[in-house]
Amino acid sequence: MTLRRLLKMNAASLLLLSYLAAIGIGTLLLILPPSTADGRMAFIDALFTATSAICVTGLVVVDTGSFFTPFGQAILLFMIQLGGLGIMTLSVTVFQLMGRDVSFRQRMILQDVFSHTPRQDIFQLLKAILVFTAATEAVGMVLLVPVWIESCGWPRALYVAAFHSVSAFCNAGFSLFSESFADFRGNPLLNATVCSLIVLGGIGFPVVYDLIQGFKPRHIKENRTKRLVQTKTVLATTAVLIVTGAAVFAAGEHENVLKAASFGKTILVSCFQSITCRTAGFNTVDIRALSSPTLMLMLFLMFIGASPGSCGGGIKTTSLAVLVAFGWSRLWRRARVNLFKKSIPRETVIKTLALVVLSISLIFLSSFVLLFTLPPAQPPGTDHERFLSILFEVFSAFGTVGLSMGATATLDTMGKAVIIFMMLVGRVGVLTFAYVIAGISATRGVEYAEENIMIG
């Protein structure tokens, strides 16, 4: 691809290309002999792992703690940080540090990722994102060190704490432990710290920036404004999902995995799984042991995902809020969709509906391809179990979550390719892929005489 053609690419295509380039470089680095304990790694496994790291998903085909050397784990950690912050975010930062001008397309990509309307302070927002990320991950690391200090000693505890702090804030779900945090389900410090990091990384950098602006003293504020509707929507929706998810999880598992748990441990496990299964992918219980109602809850939470401008995937919390508000307005026969005494633009409502329809279609199409191409289940009669595990895997990949019922290890090359595609779509966005294929500018198309049809 020539430089001239690259410069003419639209923002959506350039964003997708940047992720593909990062995944390609990450794959080559993971194949290097110093990256793995035995000095070799299959290309498809390296590609899968690099995609999972760049797309901050957490699905793995090898055990991170034992398969990779410290060098390989450092590469993974860098890719997680790169994918969590956003590739264009770091590239613009490097350009500014080098004193080089930032291109108009780079500005447009940042605008699309971190803001719903044009804003003049996009670079101030970028600076705040980097400072907030570094500070939050540092605090998380300090808080997590005591968890492993007795069993690992200072150097190892510091390293493990740093790895999991970055992984949690970036909502990546990569862990150095084979069973994730199952052995720490009753540790209040780990649960509280990891959950806080996941939430702060998942509510979206624009929301964090808006909250920071609100804490500034009045005499240094310019053009003092009320909280943005997006901030209110994200915070309210996130709180409802966390509380409702934890309550349903506790109710669904009180006679199952939580049967012998104390009240305090029930609260810890329920809240942890409610938070982590939307984007992060850590777990403190065996996912395969959960009941069917709980698994259905987790599919829903993984489909919703995080919030816009964050480290997570899914259709986003704001899309859920717009859908609920749209349904409410139609139920009461109101012409406009309103949130917090503000009317949502019709174009935003249409985009939300298109996003949900495309996402559901893509999930079920990918699930069908996986089920159709996989060999017959062994032993016979376990097709129903495999169906659920594959569906769970696809939802997890789309939401960039990383939770699995064990299907990841059974995937063949075709299956891994499908999950790789879903992880990329989940991180970059369904609409971004649609823009790359169909173009950003809308055309009027052919218009015919209207004729109504029955629906519902």
Helices and strands as residue ranges (DSSP letters): H 3-7, H 11-31, G 33-35, H 43-54, H 64-67, H 70-85, H 87-97, H 104-114, H 122-152, H 154-169, G 182-184, H 188-202, H 205-214, G 218-220, H 229-253, H 263-279, G 287-289, H 292-304, H 317-331, E 338-339, E 342-343, H 346-373, H 383-398, G 408-410, H 413-428, H 430-438
